[in-house]
């Protein structure tokens, strides 16, 4: 059994995973737009801001999108992310209820 501090740490870890995974899944769903906006940027900072604006993301999420392995732009990857997100949500709910 986890003590309250351990529960909060675990919950925060899951929240962070969800935050990043949700951004990655969104970027996969809109990969053509994401790649086009990145290709139109001069440097990494501009690309980060452009991805943030395009997808409505925070900076840390935009960085995750920029640094993901685009070779994994497959429906299988999207399905895997969706499953991970659902598992994270269930685990978070079990910790916080």
N, C-alpha and C positions, 0 to 999 in steps of 0.2 A: 504494500500500500504506500502510495506517495504522500509525503507531507505537503501542506499547503504551498510552501515555497517551491517544491519540486513540481507540483501541479502547474503553478504559474509559469515556471521556466519551460515546461513541456508545452503548455498552451501557446506561449509566445513563439517558440520554435515552429510550431505548426502554423501559426498565423503568418510568419515570415515565409514559410514554404508556400502557403496558399497565395500569398501576395505575388510571389515570383512565378509560380506555375500558372496562375490565372493570366498574367501578362504574356507568358510564352504561348499559351493556348490561343489567346487573342491574336497574337502576331502570326501564328500559323494559319488561322482562319482568314487573315488579311495579308498573306505573305506577298502577293503581287504588289500591293500598295506599299508595304513596308520596304521591300527591296527597291522599288522605284524611288521612294523618298530618300533612302540611304545612298543610292547611287547618285542622287542629285546634290549631295552634300560635299563640301570641300574637306572637312576633317571630322574627327570623332566627336568633338564637342557639338558641332553643328548637327551631326547625325543624331546624337543623343536628344537634343532639343526637338528635332524634327519628328523623331519617333514618339517622344513624349506628347507632342502636339497632335500627331496623327491618331494615336491610340488613347489619349487621355491618361497617360501613365505618370508615375513618379520617376525621378531620376534613376533610382536603384532598379526599377523595373525595366526602364529603357536600356540600361546597361546590360541587364540579363538578356534582353532581346537582341541587342547588338552582338553579344558574345556567344550566343547559342550556336551550335553546330548546324548550319543551314543545310548540310547534307541530310539531316534528319527531317526534312520537310515532307513527311509522309503521313498518310492517314493513320498508319499504325502508331506513329509518335503522338498524334493528336488524341487517339483513343487512349493511349497510355497516360498522357497528361490528364485527360478527363477522369480516368480511373483513380489516379493519384490524388486529384483534387477532391473527389468524392470520399476517398479514404481519409484524407486530412480532415474534411468537414465532420465526418463521423467521429473520428478520434477527438477532435476539438470539442464536439458536443458532449462526448462521454466524460471529458475532463472537466468541463465547465458546468455541467448539470448536477 
